[in-house]
Amino acid sequence: MRAAKSGGYVSPTFTEWMMDGIWPDDITPKHAADMIDYYAKLVGVDHVGIATDDMFSTELVVAFAKKNADMYADGGYMTNAFDMGATDSGPLARILPAVTDELWKRGYSNEDLAKIYGANKMRVYAQVWEGVSPKQFGGDYQERLRLRKELRERFMSR
């Protein structure tokens, strides 16, 4: 709630062992859509993103977490998860198209998904790093979309 009140966003993670503590791979597109939908209903679509910490290998994380377990105030959850066999990572990359389909079924628009999949994050980055006001970002948003489309058409067709 504080993130939304301050103009920020929340980003649920879809790293399997962080979501439910059950292994092995069992996170479905519906699970991910449920999580996004929950936060969108809680704080509004303008304040939801997706976490960027999906990893394709947990090897370095496991080594770091075990070496520095005292840095985590999680009662040992992370290291216990690894000890119990949590090895999957990066599932969102594998299921994002199906998550998108699930969110469309629930009535989310392309504009909503653009916000969730990156525009909210870019808005906050612009506010924090560039000093761009929310009003200015909103005013520039359509121009940013137009420019992105133009660049995509020019360079993605090669």
N, C-alpha and C positions, 0 to 999 in steps of 0.2 A: 504494500500500500504506500509506503514511503517513497518507493521508486516512482510510482505514478504521480504522487503529489508533487514530487520535485521535477517532473518532466522526464524522468529516466525510463528505463525498461527493465524487465526481468527476462532471463533467458534460461528456460529449462534445458537440462542436458539429456541426451538420449544415449549416453554411454550405458550399456546394458546393466552392468553391475552397480552403477550409481542409481539407477531408477528403482530397482526392486530387490536387489540382493539375491536374485534367483539365477542360477546358471544351469545350462549354458545359454546360447542365443534363444531368447524367447520374447523379445520385444517386437511387437507387431506394429504395422502402420496405424492401426486403431489405437494402440497404447500411446503412441507419440501424438496422434491427433487429439486424444483425450486430454493429454497434458497441456497441449497448446490451447485447446478449447477452455480448459479449466482456468488458465491464467488470463485468457482474453475476457472471459466472463467476470473474473475477479477484479482486474485492473483496467480493462479496456484494450482493444486491439492496437491502440496507439502506444501501448506500453509493454508489448510482448515482442521478444526476439527469439532466436534459437541460439543455443550455446555454440561456441566455436571451439570447444575443447574435445571434440571427438578425435580420437587418435586411431591410427591404423596399426599401432603396436603398443602394447603396455610395458614392454621390456624396460625401457628407461624409467617409466613412472614407478614400476614395482621396485626397482633398485633404489630410486630416490626415496620413495615412501618408507621402505624398510630401514634405510640408513638414517632417516630423519623422522621417525615415527613420533617423536616428542613434539614435533612442530604442528601436528594435527590435533585439534581439540575435538576429536570425533569418537572418543572412547575406544579407539582401535578398529573402528569400522573398516577403514580403507585397507589396512594391512590384513585384517581378518578376511576381507573379501578376496584378496589375492591368495591367502593361505587356503581358502575354501575352493579355489579353482577359477576365480573370475579372470578370464583372459580376453574376452571379446572387447572390441573397441571399434569405433567408426561405423556403427550400424546406421546412423542417420543417412550417411552417404549412399547406403544400399537401398534404403526404403523411402527416401524423400519423394520420388514421384508418386508412390502409393499413398504417402501421407497427404500430399497435395490433393489427390483424388478424394480422399476421405474428408478433407476440410471443405472442398467444393460441395460434396454431398451435404455437409452441415450448413451450407449457405454462405460460406466465406467467399468474398469477391476477389478478383485478381488484385484489386487495390489493397485489400486487407492482407493478402498473402505477400504482396510486395513489401508492405510494412513489416510484417513478421519475419520475412526472409532476409531483411537487410536494411530497409529504409529507416526503421526506428533506430537501429544502431548508428546509421550514418547521420541521422538527425542529432543524436546525442553527441557523437564525435564532433560534428560541426559546431555544436553549441560549446562544448568543452574546449576543444583544441583551437577552433577558429574564432570563437566569440560570436558566432552567428546566432541571432535571436530566433526563438521558435517561429515567430511571425515571418521573419525574413526567410527562414528555411522553407516554411510552408509556401511562401510566394515563389521561391525558386524551384519548388519540387517539380512542377510540370515541365519547366525548362530542363531540369536535370533528366527527366524521363525522355524528353524529346531528343536530347543530346545523346543519351545512352542508346536509344533506338537507332539514331543516325550512325553512330560509331559501330554498332553491332552490324548493321546492314553493310557498311563499307568494308569492315575488316573480317567479319565472320564468313563472308561469302567467298573468301579467297581460298 
